[in-house]
Amino acid sequence: MATLDPSLDAVALTAALVDIESVSGNEAHIADAIEFWLRDCAHLEVVRDGNALVARTNLGRASRIVIAGHIDTVPVNENLPSQRRGDELWGRGTVDMKGGVAVLLWLARHLDAPVHDVTWIFYDLEEVEASRNGLGRLAKSRPELLAGDFAILGEPSNAIIEGGCNGTLRVEVTTRGTRAHSARSWMGVNAIHGAHAILERLATYSAETVHVDGLDYREGMNAVAIRGGVAGNVIPDECTVEVNYRFAPSKSEAEALGVVQRLFSEFDLSVTDISGGARPGADSDLARSFIDAVGGRIAPKFGWTDVARFAELGIPAVNFGPGDPALAHADEERVPVQHIVDCVESLRSWLGGH
């Protein structure tokens, strides 16, 4: 069984976590290691649900902070094991988000008397379809474990606070035609040729920048996949373009779907995935206290994150973690060591009341 040395600092702990391959669906080994790390902490109550771990202090504090991170990664592409190169740590998951998980794990073990009660959550299956998400599973089956007054998600944010997140919607837009032998193409209607109207509409689409509670969220509408064709000598009768719409958190899921439906009103359209966004979550007393403690700066989060799940539960939440989100999932994924150190110190200072 993989184990984690309790003497590791947060940077070395990041490397150790990265070196435990945990592509979505293969989190058992890293979950075992995390459980080993947490179980001997007398100040924590530890609950395991599948490959998700929840560790809580129960000190009777006036408020409870929920701090969460996912333990899975996207597939490896010759970027394991981790490598230290100067002031950066390279490897799959260094950014998304084992650097953040290491920060949380180190603090969960060493911060035994925080000024707020803390719930630390380490969950599986974030990098796959939303229906399998481990945090979503906990929200449905054990909602009491997620209860809190303010939440922080350790997603990469360049070690600054990023508020809320955009929503995400994926639809399949389909053109229809008539099959025919390609030697007699005039007898058919080519559905792939018909897809040019969809692609042209996307290429000329002007995405909005939407101001929400003091932050500017950039939207995006893009083709992310296309499929069609029957054989090399057949005129295809169907072509499908998968479209991803990233929408501002001021829009509901229904409003976002309406935007896409109006844009492609004459085509067959089916929804394959939709998750609403979250407003910045920066207006509660706890959120303002945390923002002030980390330097007073807050930026928008453009990608979807699980802060949206906390928003659905009525818990204001922000993103705060090491690493540049632009490098998440990249083959050259790497995190500045200083980001890890800074995140540890910022959270330890705020949670410790210093």
Secondary structure by P-SEA (a helix, b strand, c coil): cccccccccaaaaaaaaaacccccccaaaaaaaaaaaccccccccccccccbbbbbbcccccbbbbbbbbcccccccccccccccccccccccccccaaaaaaaaaaaacccccccbbbbbbbccccccccccaaaaaaacccccccccbbbbccccccbbbcbbbbbbbbbbbbbbbbcccccccccccccccaaaaaaaaaabbbbbcccccbbbbbbcccccccccccccccccbbbbbbbbbccccccaaaaaaaaaaacccccccccbbbbbbccccccaaaaaaaaaaccbbbbbccccaaaaaaaacbbbbbbbcccccccccccccccaaaaaaaaaaaaaaaacc
